Amino acid sequence: MATDTLTKDPGGSAVLRRVLLDNGALSALVLLVAAMSLLSGDFLTTGNLLNVGVQAAVTAILAFGVTFVIVAAGIDLSVGSVAALSATVLAWSATSQGLPVWIAVLLAVATGIACGLVSGALVSFGKLPPFIATLAMLSIGRGLALVISQGSPIPIPDSMSGLGDTIGGWLPIPVLVMIGMGLITAGVLGRTYAGRAMYAIGGNEEAARLSGIRVTRQKLVIYALSGGFAAVAGIVLASRLSSAQPQAAVGYELDAIAAVVIGGASLSGGVGKASGTLIGALILAVLRNGLNLLEVSPFWQQVVIGVVIALAVLLDTLRRRAGAGPGAPGAAAGGSSGGGRKKAVNAGKFALAAVVVAAIAVGASVWRSGSSGGASTKVGLSVSTLNNPFFVQLKAGAQEEAKRAGVSLTVTDAQNDASQQANQIQNFTSQNMKSIIINPVDSDAAGPSVRAADKAGIPVLAADRGVNKAKIATLVASDNITGGKLAAKTLAERLGKKGTILVLQGTPGTSASRERGKGFAEGLKAYPDIKVVGKQTADFDRAKGLDVTTNLLQGHPGIDGIFAENDEMALGAVKALGSKAGKSVDVVGFDGTPDGLKAVENGTLAATVAQQPKELGRMVVQNAVKAAKGQKIDGTVKVPVKVVTAK
């Protein structure tokens, strides 16, 4: 049978087809790269492929650590938080405590290992399900990162920032670290007692115990390895952003698990390898990079990525059921082998069809977020989040101006993730945009990617928030500090210059929250009889604003006023106050969103500091077009703010 097969299809093509059929994830990656290359002329370039490697690095390193856990039939939901905590420990110990960088790095890695040991102890000795144990560590790690950093990013030493740079001006160091960690993973899984124990435990834990494997101790090793790899990923991420972000890597644990499963590992345990995990991480990176290059709407990107992940796992499952894998049942018998191979070919055809369908979906022009695709001037806009009415209006104003000016505007959503935003700016640079607009998630973290764009000769403009340690063409923004002072003055006068108030803070670490809070605190100094009796973060979110206000009111039922650092939280506070809002308790918000202005008109919201986000979006695109044409623009463009009351 084998002779017949070779006769019909001699040479390397048979081997290549065999390899692709035996590796569903590799087939998906090859076809995905081919599809993206056909759909985007910017994809298959050296610079962009290196971008893909850099963008895959953090997820891949996290996923390598998670591979150990999944092979042993466990799960680790804490790796994103552990990465953020480890990076925070590194920055805090090297800057605030003045420790040598090498000691700070060791402390960061030790922090990750310690977190893994705690999770392993909870699973091994506490008999907690891995899901629960690591979910608890997810919360603990994130909380400790916020406590250590006080909710603000911490700059890392310049010597560590170099870890996010390149060697020779072209080879990214994060890619080398990713490859190194992959080789370590492969070595542990394939050539150590610990690796063999992982497979044994994942295959049958009780049988492993009876065969003499110390399962309890091995689980400690497994989770410690996962924590250590998460620490390395956190260090790489911090070096890319030149700062440790306490809110970094949110949701990365899901990408890491997805990468492992896409790579062929089984959540039931006993199956998995480092090469498969790397391929899984590359698939996710290629998808995100390609979707950005194709100008697919950020909302549809989530749908496409979810569908392709599901397809990749489904196809690998079909391949396994078809008996194409090495050592599959029936492979030894001639008839069974032939039937298994035939089924494998069918599975391969199904894989091809599925990826082609995905490529067609990706290329659908109706999903694109740009304006006129044929416009000669291409401008990129990276928004910190589109899960906030303020930035939705900023986007709308920008798109209206782009349409009026006849330029192509590509809008991406960073989802409040500084690392994802850095990737988006890299992609804009690869596309040779005429100018780039960034609404930074964090002013410090945006610096490295903006410097790279400037080095490529692309002017970068900042919207609403500035960029630190990087050259920008202009900053188009309202003055958040002045706005905070106006909010303090308005609320104080509404209360007769005395009383007790609550403050709802935005997402920790964001410049908007810091500046608005600073301005409000400075404004209150003129009113010593007004006391802030409660202060909590509600992440610029209406639902969280409702819950946090409800909780604070339990301890402070007699408060006179509330200041919320945006209208969404203010509207949540209004809901929590019920009939008291606008009568016995005055609430002042910030942003001037349509819902906020409507609440002011209705009298439930005492006032809002309106920033006119649509005007901001319009003005920043105006200046981006000028910068693209080489025209002179002002270094700072201020959009007027005003306090809006019912009068």
Beta strands, then each sheet from edge to edge (+ up, - down):
strand 1: 154-155
strand 2: 166-167
strand 3: 171-172
strand 4: 243-244
strand 5: 378-383
strand 6: 408-413
strand 7: 435-438
strand 8: 460-463
strand 9: 474-477
strand 10: 499-505
strand 11: 530-537
strand 12: 561-564
strand 13: 586-591
strand 14: 607-610
strand 15: 636-638
strand 16: 642-645
sheet 1: 1+ 4-
sheet 2: 2+ 3-
sheet 3: 6+ 5+ 7+ 8+ 9+ 15+
sheet 4: 11+ 10+ 12+ 13+ 14+ 16-
end
